[in-house]
Amino acid sequence: MTRHKTLQPSTVTPPFSRYSHGVEVAPDVRWLYISGQVGVRPDGAIAVGSEAQLEQCFANLLAVLSEAGMGPASTLLVISALAHPDLLVAVEAVAAA
């Protein structure tokens, strides 16, 4: 049974990748809001370089999703700066199950 409905309005340009412009979720679904994950390893060290930080962001995100028994979905956003000058990427998420 599908717990959500993807929204792709004909009046909006189709997505450039494998995502939906919107998702409508059934009212009886569990929600999980994951705060912004940055490229910091479990030992507190900041990964070096944007690729390594992005990999660590997703590892952190997947760990939180796994803890809740859920799987991932994401949005990429480019910003000019984060709270610490050595941090190059951050990922936040909302999940429903």
DSSP file (Angstrom, degrees, kcal/mol; ACC not computed):
  #  RESIDUE AA STRUCTURE BP1 BP2  ACC     N-H-->O    O-->H-N    N-H-->O    O-->H-N    TCO  KAPPA ALPHA  PHI   PSI    X-CA   Y-CA   Z-CA
    1    1 A M              0   0    0      0, 0.0     2,-0.3     0, 0.0     0, 0.0   0.000 360.0 360.0 360.0 128.2    0.0    0.0    0.0
    2    2 A T        -     0   0    0      1,-0.1     3,-0.0     2,-0.0     0, 0.0  -0.569 360.0-169.2 -75.5 131.1    1.4    3.4   -1.0
    3    3 A R        +     0   0    0     -2,-0.3    23,-2.7    93,-0.1     2,-0.3   0.397  69.1  36.4-100.1  -0.1    1.8    5.8    1.9
    4    4 A H  E     -A   25   0A   0     21,-0.2     2,-0.4    92,-0.0    21,-0.2  -0.966  64.1-141.8-148.2 163.7    2.5    8.8   -0.3
    5    5 A K  E     -A   24   0A   0     19,-2.6    19,-3.1    -2,-0.3     2,-0.2  -0.996  20.6-135.9-129.2 126.3    1.7   10.4   -3.6
    6    6 A T  E     -A   23   0A   0     -2,-0.4     2,-0.5    17,-0.2    17,-0.2  -0.571  15.6-144.7 -81.3 147.2    4.3   12.2   -5.8
    7    7 A L  E     +A   22   0A   0     15,-3.1    15,-1.2    -2,-0.2    14,-0.9  -0.958  27.4 163.2-118.2 121.2    3.3   15.5   -7.3
    8    8 A Q        -     0   0    0     -2,-0.5    -2,-0.0    13,-0.2    15,-0.0  -0.705  25.5-154.8-133.7  78.9    4.5   16.5  -10.8
    9    9 A P    >   -     0   0    0      0, 0.0     3,-1.6     0, 0.0    -2,-0.0  -0.267  16.2-135.8 -59.9 139.0    2.3   19.4  -12.0
   10   10 A S  T 3  S+     0   0    0      1,-0.3     0, 0.0     4,-0.0     0, 0.0   0.665 104.0  63.5 -68.2 -15.6    2.2   19.7  -15.8
   11   11 A T  T 3  S+     0   0    0      2,-0.1     2,-0.4     0, 0.0    -1,-0.3   0.380  95.3  70.7 -89.7   3.5    2.6   23.5  -15.4
   12   12 A V  S <  S-     0   0    0     -3,-1.6     9,-0.1    -4,-0.0     0, 0.0  -0.958  95.8-101.6-120.9 139.3    6.1   23.1  -13.9
   13   13 A T        -     0   0    0     -2,-0.4     3,-0.1     1,-0.1    -2,-0.1  -0.310  49.9-101.3 -55.0 136.2    9.2   21.9  -15.8
   14   14 A P        -     0   0    0      0, 0.0    -1,-0.1     0, 0.0     6,-0.1  -0.208  49.2 -85.1 -58.6 152.9    9.9   18.3  -15.1
   15   15 A P        -     0   0    0      0, 0.0     6,-0.0     0, 0.0     5,-0.0  -0.201  27.2-134.0 -58.4 150.5   12.6   17.5  -12.5
   16   16 A F  S    S+     0   0    0     -3,-0.1     2,-0.2     2,-0.0    -3,-0.0   0.575  86.6  13.5 -81.4 -10.4   16.2   17.4  -13.8
   17   17 A S  S    S-     0   0    0      2,-0.1     2,-1.6     0, 0.0     0, 0.0  -0.631 111.4 -52.9-143.8-161.7   16.9   14.2  -11.9
   18   18 A R  S    S+     0   0    0     -2,-0.2     2,-0.3     2,-0.0    -2,-0.0  -0.528  94.7  98.8 -88.4  71.4   15.1   11.4  -10.0
   19   19 A Y        -     0   0    0     -2,-1.6     2,-0.3    54,-0.0    -2,-0.1  -0.914  65.0-120.2-143.5 172.6   13.0   13.5   -7.6
   20   20 A S        -     0   0    0     -2,-0.3   -12,-0.1     1,-0.1     3,-0.1  -0.859  16.4-131.4-114.4 150.6    9.5   14.8   -7.3
   21   21 A H  S    S-     0   0    0    -14,-0.9     2,-0.3    -2,-0.3   -13,-0.2   0.807  92.1  -3.6 -68.4 -27.6    8.4   18.5   -7.1
   22   22 A G  E     -A    7   0A   0    -15,-1.2   -15,-3.1     2,-0.0     2,-0.4  -0.989  58.8-150.6-158.6 159.7    6.3   17.5   -4.1
   23   23 A V  E     -A    6   0A   0     -2,-0.3     2,-0.5   -17,-0.2   -17,-0.2  -0.989   8.9-154.4-137.1 126.9    5.2   14.5   -2.1
   24   24 A E  E     -A    5   0A   0    -19,-3.1   -19,-2.6    -2,-0.4     2,-0.4  -0.899  17.6-155.5-100.8 125.9    1.8   14.2   -0.2
   25   25 A V  E     -A    4   0A   0     -2,-0.5   -21,-0.2   -21,-0.2     4,-0.1  -0.810  21.8-104.7-107.8 141.6    2.0   11.9    2.7
   26   26 A A    >   -     0   0    0    -23,-2.7     3,-1.1    -2,-0.4    -1,-0.1  -0.229  32.3-117.0 -58.9 150.0   -0.9   10.0    4.3
   27   27 A P  T 3  S+     0   0    0      0, 0.0    -1,-0.1     0, 0.0    -2,-0.0   0.694 108.7  57.8 -67.2 -19.8   -2.1   11.4    7.6
   28   28 A D  T 3  S+     0   0    0    -25,-0.1     2,-0.3     2,-0.1    -2,-0.1  -0.002  82.2 116.9-101.4  30.8   -1.3    8.3    9.7
   29   29 A V    <   -     0   0    0     -3,-1.1     2,-0.3   -26,-0.1    -4,-0.0  -0.728  67.0-117.2-100.9 145.4    2.4    8.3    8.8
   30   30 A R        -     0   0    0     -2,-0.3    67,-2.3     2,-0.0     2,-0.4  -0.620  30.4-151.7 -76.7 138.5    5.4    8.7   11.2
   31   31 A W  E     -B   96   0B   0     -2,-0.3     2,-0.4    65,-0.2    65,-0.2  -0.893  11.0-168.6-113.0 144.1    7.6   11.8   10.5
   32   32 A L  E     -B   95   0B   0     63,-2.9    63,-3.0    -2,-0.4     2,-0.6  -0.984   4.7-162.4-131.6 121.3   11.3   12.2   11.2
   33   33 A Y  E     -B   94   0B   0     -2,-0.4     2,-0.6    61,-0.2    61,-0.2  -0.920  10.0-160.4-103.5 120.4   13.0   15.6   11.0
   34   34 A I  E     -B   93   0B   0     59,-3.1    59,-1.7    -2,-0.6     3,-0.1  -0.887  15.2-130.6-105.1 123.6   16.8   15.3   10.8
   35   35 A S  E     -     0   0B   0     -2,-0.6    56,-0.1    57,-0.2     2,-0.0  -0.209  48.4 -65.8 -66.7 162.8   18.8   18.3   11.7
   36   36 A G  E     -     0   0B   0     56,-0.1     2,-0.4    54,-0.1    56,-0.3  -0.266  53.1-150.8 -54.6 122.3   21.6   19.5    9.3
   37   37 A Q  E     -B   91   0B   0     54,-4.5    54,-2.7    -3,-0.1     2,-0.2  -0.826  13.4-167.1 -98.3 134.1   24.3   16.9    9.2
   38   38 A V  E     -B   90   0B   0     -2,-0.4     2,-1.9    52,-0.2    52,-0.2  -0.620  39.6 -85.3-114.5 175.7   27.9   18.1    8.5
   39   39 A G  S    S+     0   0    0     50,-0.7     8,-2.9    -2,-0.2     2,-0.5  -0.240  77.5 131.1 -80.8  51.0   31.1   16.3    7.6
   40   40 A V  B     -C   46   0C   0     -2,-1.9     6,-0.2     6,-0.2    -2,-0.1  -0.913  50.2-136.7-107.6 127.3   32.1   15.5   11.2
   41   41 A R    >   -     0   0    0      4,-3.1     3,-2.4    -2,-0.5    -3,-0.0  -0.253  31.9 -98.7 -73.8 165.2   33.2   12.0   12.0
   42   42 A P  T 3  S+     0   0    0      0, 0.0    -1,-0.1     0, 0.0    -2,-0.0   0.773 124.6  58.7 -55.7 -26.8   32.1   10.1   15.1
   43   43 A D  T 3  S-     0   0    0      2,-0.1     3,-0.1     1,-0.0    -2,-0.0   0.453 121.7-107.0 -83.4   1.1   35.4   11.0   16.7
   44   44 A G  S <  S+     0   0    0     -3,-2.4     2,-0.2     1,-0.3    -1,-0.0   0.357  75.5 135.9  92.8  -5.3   34.7   14.7   16.2
   45   45 A A        -     0   0    0     -5,-0.1    -4,-3.1     1,-0.1     2,-0.5  -0.541  55.3-125.9 -78.4 141.4   37.2   15.3   13.4
   46   46 A I  B     -C   40   0C   0     -6,-0.2    -6,-0.2    -2,-0.2     7,-0.1  -0.764  28.1-119.3 -86.2 126.3   36.1   17.3   10.4
   47   47 A A        -     0   0    0     -8,-2.9     2,-0.5    -2,-0.5     6,-0.1  -0.312  29.2-115.2 -62.4 148.6   36.6   15.4    7.1
   48   48 A V  S    S+     0   0    0      4,-0.1     4,-0.4    39,-0.0    -1,-0.1  -0.782  75.0  11.2 -94.4 124.1   39.0   17.1    4.7
   49   49 A G  S  > S-     0   0    0     -2,-0.5     4,-2.2    37,-0.2     5,-0.2   0.132  86.6 -87.6  92.7 153.5   37.6   18.3    1.4
   50   50 A S  H  > S+     0   0    0      1,-0.2     4,-2.5     2,-0.2     5,-0.2   0.865 123.3  51.8 -66.1 -37.7   34.1   18.7    0.1
   51   51 A E  H  > S+     0   0    0      2,-0.2     4,-2.3     1,-0.2    -1,-0.2   0.937 112.3  45.4 -65.4 -45.6   33.8   15.2   -1.3
   52   52 A A  H  > S+     0   0    0     -4,-0.4     4,-2.0     1,-0.2    -2,-0.2   0.885 114.2  49.5 -65.2 -38.5   34.9   13.6    2.0
   53   53 A Q  H  X S+     0   0    0     -4,-2.2     4,-2.6     2,-0.2    -1,-0.2   0.897 109.7  50.9 -67.4 -39.6   32.6   15.9    4.0
   54   54 A L  H  X S+     0   0    0     -4,-2.5     4,-2.3     2,-0.2    -2,-0.2   0.915 109.6  50.7 -63.9 -42.1   29.6   15.1    1.7
   55   55 A E  H  X S+     0   0    0     -4,-2.3     4,-2.0     1,-0.2    -1,-0.2   0.910 112.3  47.0 -60.0 -41.9   30.3   11.3    2.2
   56   56 A Q  H  X S+     0   0    0     -4,-2.0     4,-2.7     2,-0.2    -2,-0.2   0.881 107.8  56.7 -69.2 -37.0   30.4   11.8    6.0
   57   57 A C  H  X S+     0   0    0     -4,-2.6     4,-2.6     1,-0.2    -2,-0.2   0.945 110.9  43.4 -56.1 -48.8   27.2   13.9    5.8
   58   58 A F  H  X S+     0   0    0     -4,-2.3     4,-2.9     2,-0.2    -1,-0.2   0.851 110.8  54.5 -69.8 -33.3   25.3   11.1    4.2
   59   59 A A  H  X S+     0   0    0     -4,-2.0     4,-1.8     2,-0.2    -1,-0.2   0.924 112.2  45.1 -62.5 -42.7   26.9    8.5    6.5
   60   60 A N  H  X S+     0   0    0     -4,-2.7     4,-1.9     2,-0.2    -2,-0.2   0.923 113.7  49.4 -65.0 -44.8   25.6   10.5    9.4
   61   61 A L  H  X S+     0   0    0     -4,-2.6     4,-2.4     1,-0.2    -2,-0.2   0.920 111.0  49.3 -60.6 -46.0   22.2   11.0    7.8
   62   62 A L  H  X S+     0   0    0     -4,-2.9     4,-2.7     1,-0.2    -1,-0.2   0.847 107.6  55.6 -63.6 -34.1   21.9    7.3    7.1
   63   63 A A  H  X S+     0   0    0     -4,-1.8     4,-2.1     2,-0.2    -1,-0.2   0.907 109.6  45.5 -64.9 -41.6   22.8    6.5   10.7
   64   64 A V  H  X S+     0   0    0     -4,-1.9     4,-1.2     2,-0.2    -2,-0.2   0.920 114.5  48.3 -67.3 -43.6   19.9    8.6   12.0
   65   65 A L  H  <>S+     0   0    0     -4,-2.4     5,-3.0     1,-0.2     4,-0.4   0.914 111.4  50.5 -61.5 -42.9   17.5    7.1    9.4
   66   66 A S  H ><5S+     0   0    0     -4,-2.7     3,-1.3     1,-0.2    -1,-0.2   0.898 104.7  56.9 -62.2 -41.4   18.6    3.6   10.4
   67   67 A E  H 3<5S+     0   0    0     -4,-2.1    -1,-0.2     1,-0.3    -2,-0.2   0.826 112.3  42.8 -58.2 -31.8   18.1    4.4   14.0
   68   68 A A  T 3<5S-     0   0    0     -4,-1.2    -1,-0.3    -3,-0.4    -2,-0.2   0.425 117.7-113.0 -93.8  -0.7   14.5    5.2   13.1
   69   69 A G  T < 5S+     0   0    0     -3,-1.3     2,-0.2    -4,-0.4    -3,-0.2   0.848  76.8 121.3  72.7  34.2   14.1    2.2   10.8
   70   70 A M      < -     0   0    0     -5,-3.0    -1,-0.2    -8,-0.1    -2,-0.1  -0.749  55.2-127.8-125.1 170.7   13.8    4.4    7.7
   71   71 A G        -     0   0    0     -2,-0.2     2,-0.1    -3,-0.1    -3,-0.0  -0.672  34.8 -89.5-114.9 172.0   15.5    5.0    4.3
   72   72 A P        +     0   0    0      0, 0.0     2,-0.3     0, 0.0    -1,-0.1  -0.407  34.6 163.6 -93.2 157.9   16.9    8.2    2.7
   73   73 A A        -     0   0    0     -2,-0.1     2,-0.3     2,-0.0    21,-0.2  -0.907  22.4-175.7-152.3 152.3   15.8   11.0    0.4
   74   74 A S        -     0   0    0     -2,-0.3     2,-0.4    19,-0.1    19,-0.1  -0.958  24.6-146.5-151.3 165.7   17.6   14.3   -0.1
   75   75 A T        -     0   0    0     17,-0.4     2,-0.5    -2,-0.3    17,-0.3  -0.997  21.6-137.0-132.1 135.9   17.8   17.7   -1.6
   76   76 A L        +     0   0    0     -2,-0.4     2,-0.4    15,-0.1    15,-0.1  -0.827  25.6 177.4 -95.7 131.4   21.0   19.5   -2.6
   77   77 A L        -     0   0    0     -2,-0.5     2,-0.5    13,-0.3    13,-0.2  -0.998  18.2-147.5-134.1 134.6   21.3   23.1   -1.7
   78   78 A V        +     0   0    0     -2,-0.4     2,-0.3    11,-0.1    11,-0.1  -0.907  23.0 172.8-106.5 127.5   24.3   25.4   -2.3
   79   79 A I        -     0   0    0     -2,-0.5     3,-0.1     1,-0.1    -2,-0.0  -0.832  38.8-119.7-127.5 167.9   25.0   28.2    0.3
   80   80 A S  S    S-     0   0    0     -2,-0.3     2,-0.3     1,-0.2    -1,-0.1   0.809  85.3  -7.2 -80.6 -29.6   27.9   30.6    0.7
   81   81 A A        -     0   0    0      2,-0.0    -1,-0.2     0, 0.0     2,-0.2  -0.992  53.3-144.4-163.3 155.8   29.0   29.6    4.2
   82   82 A L        -     0   0    0      5,-0.4     8,-0.0     2,-0.3     5,-0.0  -0.529  48.1 -85.5-111.9-175.9   28.3   27.4    7.3
   83   83 A A  S    S+     0   0    0     -2,-0.2     3,-0.0     1,-0.1    -2,-0.0   0.713 115.5  43.7 -67.9 -22.5   28.9   28.1   11.0
   84   84 A H  S >  S-     0   0    0      1,-0.1     3,-1.7     3,-0.1    -2,-0.3  -0.987  80.1-134.0-126.0 134.0   32.5   26.9   10.9
   85   85 A P  T 3  S+     0   0    0      0, 0.0    -1,-0.1     0, 0.0    -2,-0.0   0.732 105.0  56.0 -62.5 -22.7   35.0   27.9    8.1
   86   86 A D  T 3  S+     0   0    0      2,-0.0     2,-0.5   -38,-0.0   -37,-0.2   0.623  87.0  92.8 -83.3 -12.9   36.3   24.3    7.7
   87   87 A L    <   +     0   0    0     -3,-1.7    -5,-0.4     1,-0.1     3,-0.1  -0.713  45.8 170.6 -84.0 126.9   32.7   22.9    7.1
   88   88 A L        +     0   0    0     -2,-0.5     2,-0.3     1,-0.2    -1,-0.1   0.658  59.3  28.7-109.5 -23.4   32.0   22.8    3.3
   89   89 A V        -     0   0    0    -11,-0.1   -50,-0.7     2,-0.0     2,-0.3  -0.967  53.1-175.3-140.3 154.2   28.7   20.9    3.1
   90   90 A A  E     -B   38   0B   0     -2,-0.3     2,-0.4   -13,-0.2   -13,-0.3  -0.985   6.5-164.0-147.2 144.6   25.6   20.2    5.2
   91   91 A V  E     -B   37   0B   0    -54,-2.7   -54,-4.5    -2,-0.3     2,-0.3  -0.997   7.0-179.6-131.7 130.5   22.6   17.9    4.6
   92   92 A E  E     -     0   0B   0     -2,-0.4   -17,-0.4   -56,-0.3     2,-0.3  -0.870  10.0-172.0-122.6 163.3   19.2   18.0    6.4
   93   93 A A  E     -B   34   0B   0    -59,-1.7   -59,-3.1    -2,-0.3     2,-0.4  -0.984  23.6-152.0-152.6 158.6   16.3   15.7    5.8
   94   94 A V  E     -B   33   0B   0     -2,-0.3     2,-0.3   -61,-0.2   -61,-0.2  -0.996  24.7-173.9-130.0 131.3   12.7   15.0    6.5
   95   95 A A  E     -B   32   0B   0    -63,-3.0   -63,-2.9    -2,-0.4     2,-0.4  -0.927   9.8-164.4-127.3 151.6   11.5   11.3    6.3
   96   96 A A  E      B   31   0B   0     -2,-0.3   -65,-0.2   -65,-0.2   -93,-0.1  -0.996 360.0 360.0-134.0 140.7    8.1    9.7    6.6
   97   97 A A              0   0    0    -67,-2.3   -66,-0.1    -2,-0.4    -1,-0.1   0.309 360.0 360.0-143.2 360.0    7.4    6.0    7.1
